[in-house]
């Protein structure tokens, strides 16, 4: 309730500023408040989700397990079927919400990260792991942080015949070409141009060309679409790429 005009001079300026900030905060929270119950395929929670990100995405985060849209899309495709992720499995920069559920299901599952706690502390551009040693590599929202030509070649090198790379990246399908600029070096420049301070590109449709150039012969695309977008609060059109190496049975290395 607003104060009468005659009372306003009696209210300290600091209190009036605080009230304005609180009013703005309340309006922003109301703008991103969920109103539609959703269902998380990972933890089974059904109810209102919450916002996440900057700018905030409405219904992005499950209030049961904290999963985001890409995690739920991954799980809808995987559906607990271990045959979709043949071992050994190496999960780069593992999302904890997925790691907690994949580890009990996959007997030969390992995680890898250069900075955060993981089973292996390795650089995705130079892992030092053997050729053709892995059945599956999971790599969600990692390639936009690194030299992706080196990383993709390394991922291809490590996959055995019949293996697969399961990956996702921030991608703008309306762009024919990936946007990247090595001149953008500061945190502020990268956040402005690429969405986050630690990103070095926004991918365009040529993401597939980069995967093919690294040796991946076939790329299957899992797309968030239809009623599943509504039921599970997915990002419409978001994709998971399942990439198969260009390698015949019995071959190893790139």
Backbone bond lengths (Angstrom), bond angles and torsions (degrees), N, CA, C in turn:
res aa  C-N    CA-C-N  psi(-1)  N-CA   C-N-CA  omega(-1)  CA-C   N-CA-C  phi
1 X - - - 1.459 - - 1.518 109.08 -
2 X 1.343 117.89 131.01 1.456 122.08 -179.02 1.517 110.23 -75.80
3 X 1.319 115.04 150.95 1.462 121.19 -179.84 1.517 110.37 -80.98
4 X 1.353 117.54 148.52 1.467 119.94 171.59 1.521 110.17 -59.64
5 X 1.323 116.65 150.45 1.463 121.17 -176.27 1.515 112.37 -57.24
6 X 1.331 117.10 -36.25 1.469 119.39 -175.97 1.524 112.06 -70.66
7 X 1.368 117.11 -19.97 1.464 120.02 -178.32 1.535 112.63 -88.87
8 X 1.325 117.35 -20.86 1.465 119.76 -171.88 1.519 113.63 -58.84
9 X 1.347 119.29 -40.93 1.468 117.81 178.34 1.526 113.74 -64.17
10 X 1.350 116.85 -18.81 1.458 120.50 -178.93 1.525 112.75 -82.02
11 X 1.340 116.68 -14.54 1.469 121.37 -178.25 1.523 109.15 -89.95
12 X 1.330 118.75 126.58 1.473 120.55 -179.56 1.530 111.50 -56.64
13 X 1.329 116.29 145.25 1.464 121.38 -178.28 1.527 111.45 -58.59
14 X 1.322 115.94 -39.07 1.474 119.50 -179.41 1.519 110.97 -61.09
15 X 1.330 117.14 -37.81 1.459 120.71 179.40 1.518 110.43 -70.43
16 X 1.338 116.55 -39.64 1.463 118.91 177.85 1.529 111.25 -64.50
17 X 1.337 117.80 -39.66 1.459 121.29 177.55 1.521 110.78 -63.07
18 X 1.322 115.66 -42.16 1.474 120.03 179.65 1.520 110.85 -62.25
19 X 1.338 116.12 -42.52 1.465 120.11 179.56 1.529 110.80 -62.65
20 X 1.327 117.03 -39.87 1.470 119.98 177.94 1.529 110.96 -63.61
21 X 1.330 115.89 -45.27 1.473 119.12 179.23 1.522 111.12 -61.23
22 X 1.316 116.47 -42.13 1.462 119.76 179.43 1.524 111.25 -65.60
23 X 1.320 117.44 -36.80 1.464 120.50 178.21 1.520 111.15 -65.83
24 X 1.353 116.35 -41.58 1.460 120.22 177.23 1.518 110.47 -64.08
25 X 1.339 116.27 -43.57 1.468 120.41 179.93 1.527 110.67 -61.31
26 X 1.334 116.79 -43.57 1.463 120.40 179.78 1.523 110.98 -62.97
27 X 1.345 116.64 -39.50 1.454 120.04 179.67 1.522 111.33 -66.19
28 X 1.338 117.00 -39.98 1.463 120.26 178.52 1.517 111.18 -65.36
29 X 1.334 116.80 -43.17 1.463 120.04 178.99 1.525 111.19 -63.03
30 X 1.319 115.99 -38.84 1.461 119.53 178.67 1.525 110.65 -64.98
31 X 1.343 116.35 -34.88 1.460 120.52 -178.29 1.523 112.32 -67.47
32 X 1.333 118.13 -27.20 1.463 120.49 -178.22 1.524 111.97 -108.69
33 X 1.307 116.96 9.38 1.466 120.15 -177.95 1.524 110.34 -69.94
34 X 1.311 116.04 136.31 1.458 121.10 178.74 1.523 110.47 -76.00
35 X 1.317 116.04 146.68 1.466 120.40 176.69 1.520 112.26 -130.47
36 X 1.338 116.76 -5.29 1.460 121.62 -175.38 1.523 110.06 -119.35
37 X 1.328 119.24 120.22 1.473 119.74 176.94 1.534 110.89 -61.45
38 X 1.317 116.07 139.25 1.465 122.75 177.57 1.522 108.95 -123.54
39 X 1.328 115.58 169.40 1.464 120.26 179.28 1.518 109.56 -126.82
40 X 1.325 116.31 131.31 1.457 121.36 178.79 1.521 109.85 -92.66
41 X 1.333 118.88 120.73 1.465 120.11 179.64 1.522 112.67 -72.79
42 X 1.321 117.54 -12.42 1.469 120.17 -178.02 1.525 110.70 -84.04
43 X 1.336 116.92 -52.65 1.473 119.58 -175.92 1.523 113.16 -106.15
44 X 1.341 117.58 -9.69 1.458 120.45 179.44 1.513 114.47 84.08
45 X 1.323 117.76 -0.25 1.467 120.34 -179.91 1.524 110.33 -62.84
46 X 1.321 115.54 136.20 1.468 120.68 174.01 1.518 108.50 -125.90
47 X 1.305 116.50 124.05 1.456 121.11 -178.79 1.516 109.62 163.05
48 X 1.322 115.92 -162.82 1.448 120.85 -178.91 1.525 110.03 -77.97
49 X 1.320 116.16 132.36 1.460 122.29 174.49 1.532 108.23 -91.14
50 X 1.326 116.61 177.85 1.455 119.79 -179.66 1.526 110.43 -127.06
51 X 1.329 115.58 170.23 1.457 120.62 -177.05 1.528 110.68 -81.52
52 X 1.335 114.79 161.72 1.460 120.75 179.82 1.519 107.95 -158.17
53 X 1.322 115.90 150.31 1.451 121.27 172.69 1.515 112.81 96.10
54 X 1.326 113.82 173.47 1.464 121.78 178.50 1.525 108.80 -137.86
55 X 1.330 119.15 109.12 1.469 126.22 0.12 1.526 111.81 -67.17
56 X 1.333 117.27 155.46 1.464 119.82 -174.05 1.526 112.46 -66.49
57 X 1.324 114.91 137.96 1.461 122.07 174.74 1.526 107.54 -101.36
58 X 1.308 116.29 122.03 1.462 120.86 -178.42 1.530 109.42 -66.05
59 X 1.328 115.70 136.18 1.480 122.78 177.46 1.523 113.08 62.81
60 X 1.308 118.74 26.00 1.461 120.93 -177.26 1.525 112.40 -73.60
61 X 1.334 117.73 -36.79 1.469 121.36 -170.55 1.520 111.18 -111.46
62 X 1.322 115.20 129.81 1.464 121.43 173.43 1.531 108.77 -68.68
63 X 1.311 116.81 131.48 1.461 120.32 179.47 1.526 111.96 -82.07
64 X 1.327 116.97 -1.94 1.454 120.04 175.50 1.519 112.65 -89.53
65 X 1.347 116.74 -49.98 1.468 120.21 -175.47 1.524 113.21 -122.66
66 X 1.326 117.81 -7.49 1.457 120.45 -179.45 1.519 114.72 85.18
67 X 1.319 118.21 6.03 1.461 120.24 -178.76 1.520 110.73 -62.32
68 X 1.341 114.88 148.71 1.458 122.22 174.31 1.525 109.94 -104.92
69 X 1.323 116.29 178.18 1.461 120.55 -172.51 1.525 112.13 -57.53
70 X 1.348 117.27 -46.11 1.466 119.10 -176.12 1.517 111.68 -67.68
71 X 1.341 118.33 -30.36 1.464 120.84 176.70 1.533 110.30 -66.03
72 X 1.321 115.76 -42.07 1.461 119.20 -179.14 1.527 111.10 -69.50
73 X 1.338 117.04 -36.88 1.461 119.60 175.98 1.520 110.51 -63.08
74 X 1.326 117.10 -43.89 1.468 121.52 176.79 1.523 109.77 -56.62
75 X 1.316 117.10 -45.96 1.466 119.89 -175.01 1.518 112.03 -70.23
76 X 1.311 117.08 -34.46 1.463 119.16 176.32 1.523 110.74 -62.34
77 X 1.341 116.83 -37.27 1.463 120.38 176.76 1.528 110.73 -72.47
78 X 1.317 116.91 -45.44 1.466 120.82 -176.38 1.528 111.88 -70.06
79 X 1.323 116.48 -46.86 1.470 123.29 175.77 1.526 113.15 54.04
80 X 1.322 117.49 29.84 1.452 120.71 177.18 1.513 114.79 72.93
81 X 1.345 117.09 10.90 1.465 121.85 -177.33 1.535 108.95 -91.45
82 X 1.328 116.74 102.86 1.463 121.13 -176.21 1.522 112.21 -61.07
83 X 1.325 118.05 -22.86 1.462 120.60 179.87 1.530 111.60 -65.84
84 X 1.323 117.20 -22.12 1.464 119.81 177.99 1.528 111.71 -73.46
85 X 1.328 116.71 -18.75 1.464 121.33 -178.76 1.526 108.97 -127.06
86 X 1.338 117.24 74.01 1.465 119.44 -178.21 1.531 111.00 -61.46
87 X 1.309 115.52 143.52 1.461 120.02 -177.77 1.518 112.29 -89.04
88 X 1.333 113.78 171.09 1.464 128.15 -8.33 1.534 111.52 -64.57
89 X 1.343 115.33 148.37 1.458 122.02 -178.17 1.520 109.07 -111.32
90 X 1.336 115.89 130.97 1.463 121.29 174.49 1.519 108.06 -121.00
91 X 1.328 116.19 124.42 1.462 123.62 -174.62 1.523 108.64 -112.17
92 X 1.337 116.63 108.69 1.461 121.13 179.91 1.528 110.40 -81.04
93 X 1.342 114.91 140.82 1.475 121.77 179.88 1.527 109.61 43.43
94 X 1.327 117.15 60.66 1.466 120.48 -169.79 1.525 112.87 -63.26
95 X 1.318 115.76 131.00 1.451 120.67 170.55 1.524 107.65 -74.34
96 X 1.310 117.16 125.56 1.474 120.27 -172.71 1.519 111.76 -60.67
97 X 1.337 116.91 -35.01 1.454 119.31 -178.98 1.522 111.00 -63.82
98 X 1.345 117.98 -30.70 1.465 121.12 175.51 1.525 111.60 -84.94
99 X 1.316 116.70 -42.19 1.470 119.83 -178.57 1.525 111.39 -56.62
100 X 1.337 117.05 -43.59 1.465 120.52 -177.44 1.519 111.90 -59.14
101 X 1.322 117.44 -28.85 1.463 120.53 -177.35 1.522 113.02 -98.57
102 X 1.327 117.19 -28.51 1.458 119.59 -179.58 1.522 111.99 -76.26
103 X 1.323 117.21 -37.54 1.471 119.85 -174.20 1.532 112.78 -58.50
104 X 1.335 119.68 -44.48 1.469 118.09 177.94 1.523 114.52 -69.24
105 X 1.344 117.00 -22.16 1.461 120.73 -176.09 1.521 113.08 -88.61
106 X 1.336 116.78 -25.67 1.458 121.12 -173.09 1.522 109.02 -115.78
107 X 1.322 118.33 110.88 1.473 120.48 -173.12 1.519 114.41 -64.91
108 X 1.324 118.15 -27.53 1.471 120.81 -178.28 1.522 109.35 -117.32
109 X 1.328 114.97 62.23 1.470 122.56 -175.82 1.516 109.40 -111.28
110 X 1.353 116.50 130.06 1.454 121.73 177.29 1.528 109.10 -134.48
111 X 1.324 115.10 154.82 1.458 120.53 177.64 1.525 109.17 -113.88
112 X 1.343 115.03 157.52 1.461 121.01 -178.24 1.520 109.85 -142.77
113 X 1.328 115.85 137.67 1.460 120.83 176.95 1.519 108.04 -160.54
114 X 1.319 115.59 148.44 1.461 119.86 179.84 1.519 111.81 -87.44
115 X 1.343 117.24 -23.63 1.458 119.97 -173.75 1.525 113.99 -122.84
116 X 1.338 117.51 -37.23 1.456 121.38 -176.58 1.531 110.49 -93.60
117 X 1.358 117.67 161.27 1.463 120.45 178.15 1.529 111.92 -57.07
118 X 1.321 116.24 133.43 1.464 121.96 -179.88 1.523 108.11 -162.77
119 X 1.330 116.33 168.70 1.468 120.18 178.18 1.521 111.00 -63.86
120 X 1.347 116.84 -38.46 1.459 121.50 -178.71 1.528 109.31 -124.87
121 X 1.316 116.73 132.41 1.468 120.80 175.42 1.523 107.39 -101.04
122 X 1.330 116.01 94.89 1.461 121.10 -175.07 1.514 110.61 -138.57
123 X 1.307 114.99 157.55 1.463 123.94 177.37 1.524 108.19 -91.64
124 X 1.313 118.02 125.37 1.462 121.62 -176.69 1.527 112.09 -62.88
125 X 1.329 118.18 -21.11 1.461 121.04 178.81 1.522 112.36 -83.37
126 X 1.338 116.66 -22.71 1.474 122.29 -178.46 1.524 107.64 -149.36
127 X 1.323 116.78 84.02 1.463 119.33 -171.87 1.520 113.49 -81.01
128 X 1.333 117.09 -31.86 1.454 120.20 -173.05 1.521 113.83 77.73
129 X 1.338 118.04 5.91 1.461 121.90 179.32 1.533 110.17 -83.90
130 X 1.332 118.24 157.88 1.477 121.22 -175.92 1.524 112.93 -66.70
131 X 1.343 114.95 159.73 1.457 121.45 173.26 1.523 110.65 -65.14
132 X 1.330 115.85 146.77 1.469 123.09 169.65 1.515 113.01 47.88
133 X 1.338 116.61 40.90 1.465 121.01 -174.12 1.520 113.46 -101.47
134 X 1.331 118.58 -9.07 1.457 120.96 -171.31 1.517 111.35 -120.66
135 X 1.327 114.91 145.27 1.455 120.03 174.50 1.511 112.81 -88.53
136 X 1.335 116.10 -34.97 1.465 121.10 -179.32 1.520 109.86 -142.58
137 X 1.321 115.37 139.34 1.464 121.88 168.70 1.516 107.59 -121.92
138 X 1.327 116.77 128.48 1.460 122.70 175.07 1.521 107.39 -105.95
139 X 1.324 116.53 129.64 1.465 120.01 -172.59 1.526 108.41 -150.17
140 X 1.321 116.52 84.08 1.453 121.62 -177.08 1.518 111.38 -99.89
141 X 1.322 116.06 123.79 1.470 122.98 175.55 1.528 111.31 53.26
142 X 1.331 114.33 51.73 1.459 122.54 175.80 1.530 110.32 -119.68
143 X 1.321 117.44 -40.89 1.464 121.48 -170.64 1.525 113.10 -64.05
144 X 1.325 117.56 -24.63 1.465 119.68 177.99 1.523 112.77 -74.06
145 X 1.339 117.17 -5.51 1.467 121.84 -179.81 1.528 113.11 -97.50
146 X 1.334 117.93 -14.15 1.466 120.77 -164.46 1.526 111.26 -130.27
147 X 1.334 115.55 178.56 1.463 121.24 169.28 1.527 106.32 -70.59
148 X 1.320 116.82 99.15 1.461 119.14 -169.58 1.525 113.07 -72.62
149 X 1.341 118.95 -27.06 1.461 119.45 177.09 1.532 110.21 -63.09
150 X 1.319 116.49 -45.29 1.461 120.34 177.42 1.527 111.17 -65.67
151 X 1.338 115.87 -44.16 1.461 119.32 -177.14 1.528 111.59 -64.91
152 X 1.339 117.25 -44.37 1.462 119.57 -179.90 1.522 111.65 -63.64
153 X 1.329 116.67 -40.54 1.467 119.59 177.66 1.521 110.79 -63.04
154 X 1.315 116.82 -38.50 1.464 120.83 179.27 1.528 110.93 -68.10
155 X 1.313 116.95 -41.41 1.466 120.26 178.09 1.524 110.52 -63.08
156 X 1.329 116.96 -42.73 1.460 120.40 177.95 1.530 110.96 -62.40
157 X 1.323 116.45 -42.76 1.477 121.15 -178.58 1.523 111.44 -58.99
158 X 1.321 117.82 -36.95 1.470 121.54 -173.72 1.516 113.51 -81.80
159 X 1.348 118.46 -13.53 1.457 120.21 -175.94 1.524 111.69 -84.30
160 X 1.311 115.08 135.64 1.461 121.43 176.17 1.529 109.76 -77.82
161 X 1.336 118.46 160.48 1.466 120.74 172.34 1.527 109.93 -53.61
162 X 1.313 116.62 133.75 1.457 120.96 -176.74 1.516 113.44 84.91
163 X 1.343 117.21 -3.38 1.457 120.31 179.16 1.522 111.59 -79.12
164 X 1.336 114.97 -178.72 1.460 118.84 -178.44 1.518 111.33 -154.49
165 X 1.302 114.35 146.84 1.450 122.91 170.57 1.522 107.65 -102.77
166 X 1.329 116.92 123.50 1.465 122.61 176.35 1.524 106.62 -108.11
167 X 1.323 116.46 114.79 1.466 118.22 -172.81 1.518 111.42 -143.15
168 X 1.321 114.61 160.80 1.459 121.61 172.20 1.519 107.58 -145.67
169 X 1.323 114.88 153.06 1.466 121.86 -179.17 1.524 108.34 -145.62
170 X 1.329 118.11 159.49 1.464 119.05 169.10 1.522 109.23 -69.99
171 X 1.317 116.67 121.19 1.460 120.23 -173.06 1.521 109.82 -137.59
172 X 1.316 115.98 139.31 1.462 122.64 175.89 1.525 106.82 -109.58
173 X 1.319 117.01 102.88 1.455 121.18 -173.83 1.533 111.68 -67.05
174 X 1.311 117.85 -19.81 1.453 120.27 177.48 1.518 113.86 -75.64
175 X 1.320 117.62 -10.40 1.463 121.82 178.66 1.524 109.38 -97.72
176 X 1.308 116.99 128.87 1.459 120.33 176.47 1.525 111.31 -70.80
177 X 1.330 116.05 -34.11 1.455 120.62 -175.01 1.524 111.12 -122.94
178 X 1.309 114.26 148.12 1.459 121.68 175.72 1.528 110.20 -65.74
179 X 1.319 115.35 140.19 1.459 120.83 176.99 1.521 109.36 -99.22
180 X 1.314 116.33 117.46 1.460 122.13 176.63 1.518 108.38 -150.08
181 X 1.318 115.31 150.25 1.464 120.13 -177.34 1.523 107.60 -153.07
182 X 1.340 117.64 106.21 1.469 120.19 -178.08 1.519 113.36 -63.31
183 X 1.327 117.47 -13.54 1.463 119.49 177.66 1.524 111.76 -71.91
184 X 1.339 117.02 -17.17 1.464 120.86 178.35 1.527 108.42 -83.09
185 X 1.322 116.11 99.73 1.466 120.23 -171.84 1.522 113.94 -112.86
186 X 1.319 117.97 -31.01 1.458 119.07 -176.21 1.523 110.22 -79.65
187 X 1.334 115.31 159.78 1.462 120.30 177.42 1.525 110.95 -58.49
188 X 1.311 115.97 -41.25 1.467 120.01 -178.21 1.530 111.28 -65.47
189 X 1.319 117.42 -42.69 1.460 120.85 -179.98 1.525 110.78 -65.03
190 X 1.311 116.59 -44.42 1.464 119.27 -178.40 1.529 111.67 -67.60
191 X 1.325 117.03 -39.36 1.464 119.39 177.33 1.524 111.08 -62.09
192 X 1.322 116.54 -39.73 1.452 120.88 -179.65 1.523 111.81 -69.20
193 X 1.331 117.22 -43.28 1.465 120.80 -173.41 1.525 113.32 -87.41
194 X 1.341 117.58 -32.75 1.463 120.17 -171.88 1.522 114.06 -120.88
195 X 1.332 117.51 5.29 1.457 120.12 172.98 1.506 115.73 94.44
196 X 1.354 116.67 -23.92 1.464 121.22 177.60 1.513 108.86 -148.24
197 X 1.328 115.47 153.59 1.462 119.26 -175.76 1.518 112.61 -66.15
198 X 1.343 117.58 -24.41 1.458 120.57 -177.19 1.525 112.97 -104.35
199 X 1.322 118.23 13.43 1.467 122.27 173.92 1.525 109.13 -95.01
200 X 1.328 115.91 149.78 1.467 120.10 177.60 1.529 112.38 -121.01
201 X 1.329 117.95 6.13 1.472 120.54 178.16 1.521 110.53 -168.43
202 X 1.337 114.24 158.01 1.459 124.29 162.22 1.525 105.90 -110.90
203 X 1.322 117.66 125.43 1.462 120.24 -179.72 1.530 111.32 -77.65
204 X 1.331 113.69 146.34 1.450 121.64 169.18 1.520 109.40 -110.27
205 X 1.337 116.27 -166.19 1.470 119.99 -177.58 1.523 112.37 -62.24
206 X 1.333 117.09 -20.81 1.460 119.35 -179.26 1.521 113.07 -72.78
207 X 1.333 117.47 3.87 1.467 119.99 172.73 1.531 109.91 -54.89
208 X 1.329 116.73 -39.49 1.473 119.70 178.35 1.524 111.38 -62.69
209 X 1.335 116.62 -39.89 1.467 120.25 179.25 1.524 110.67 -61.57
210 X 1.309 116.18 -38.28 1.470 119.99 179.18 1.529 110.68 -66.03
211 X 1.315 116.65 -39.27 1.462 119.69 177.05 1.528 111.00 -66.25
212 X 1.318 117.55 -43.23 1.469 120.41 178.16 1.529 110.16 -61.76
213 X 1.328 117.38 -40.98 1.461 120.74 -179.47 1.526 111.63 -63.33
214 X 1.327 116.29 -27.95 1.467 120.25 178.52 1.518 112.14 -80.03
215 X 1.347 117.52 -8.62 1.453 120.37 176.79 1.513 115.46 114.70
216 X 1.319 118.01 3.01 1.466 119.84 179.94 1.536 108.73 -83.83
217 X 1.342 114.74 115.26 1.461 120.07 -172.03 1.521 112.23 -79.74
218 X 1.317 117.33 -37.74 1.469 121.19 -176.97 1.518 109.38 -127.56
219 X 1.316 115.13 136.64 1.460 120.55 179.14 1.523 108.15 -127.63
220 X 1.324 116.16 115.86 1.459 121.16 173.72 1.529 108.32 -94.44
221 X 1.328 116.14 141.85 1.457 120.30 -176.36 1.532 110.38 -118.71
222 X 1.320 115.03 125.85 1.455 122.31 177.12 1.527 106.20 -103.29
223 X 1.331 117.26 117.75 1.459 121.47 -171.05 1.521 110.59 -115.28
224 X 1.331 116.40 136.52 1.463 121.79 173.76 1.516 108.36 -75.44
225 X 1.323 116.15 114.23 1.459 119.63 -176.06 1.523 110.49 -155.17
226 X 1.307 115.14 165.18 1.452 122.39 173.30 1.517 114.43 65.25
227 X 1.350 116.48 -154.12 1.462 121.06 -175.88 1.532 113.92 -59.90
228 X 1.343 117.54 -25.36 1.467 119.62 -179.77 1.524 111.68 -62.61
229 X 1.336 116.94 -32.00 1.465 120.91 178.18 1.523 109.90 -59.84
230 X 1.330 116.43 -43.00 1.464 121.28 -178.32 1.527 110.43 -73.57
231 X 1.319 116.18 -47.84 1.462 119.82 -174.31 1.521 112.82 -64.06
232 X 1.341 116.89 -37.68 1.463 120.44 -172.10 1.523 113.49 -114.74
233 X 1.317 117.29 11.11 1.470 122.31 178.56 1.527 111.06 53.16
234 X 1.335 115.44 60.19 1.454 121.51 176.56 1.519 109.65 -95.69
235 X 1.325 116.25 163.09 1.464 121.07 173.74 1.529 107.95 -83.70
236 X 1.319 119.28 117.58 1.469 120.17 -178.36 1.521 111.24 -55.49
237 X 1.332 115.34 128.32 1.457 120.76 177.46 1.508 115.56 84.71
238 X 1.336 118.49 -7.69 1.470 119.43 178.22 1.531 109.47 -62.16
239 X 1.335 115.97 147.10 1.460 120.23 -173.46 1.518 112.81 -127.49
240 X 1.323 113.71 148.48 1.458 122.53 163.95 1.525 106.26 -113.68
241 X 1.332 116.47 134.19 1.462 122.28 -178.84 1.531 108.78 -105.70
242 X 1.325 115.76 125.78 1.466 121.79 176.01 1.524 106.42 -109.07
243 X 1.333 115.83 109.97 1.466 122.05 -167.02 1.525 110.12 -111.72
244 X 1.324 115.86 132.58 1.457 122.21 -175.58 1.526 109.81 -112.36
245 X 1.333 117.71 131.24 1.472 120.25 -174.85 1.512 112.36 -70.36
246 X 1.326 114.25 150.53 1.459 122.07 176.83 1.519 108.57 -83.35
247 X 1.331 114.35 79.40 1.454 118.31 -173.77 1.514 108.90 -154.04
248 X 1.305 116.91 132.29 1.453 120.91 179.38 1.526 110.15 -85.64
249 X 1.349 118.90 154.16 1.450 120.98 175.72 1.533 111.03 -51.35
250 X 1.309 114.84 135.66 1.466 120.57 -179.78 1.506 113.55 95.53
251 X 1.357 117.15 -14.37 1.454 120.19 178.81 1.523 109.60 -90.01
252 X 1.303 116.07 153.29 1.459 122.45 173.97 1.501 109.36 -135.52
253 X 1.316 115.39 165.72 1.454 120.49 178.16 1.508 111.93 71.87
254 X 1.335 118.16 176.69 1.462 121.49 -176.75 1.521 112.13 -71.30
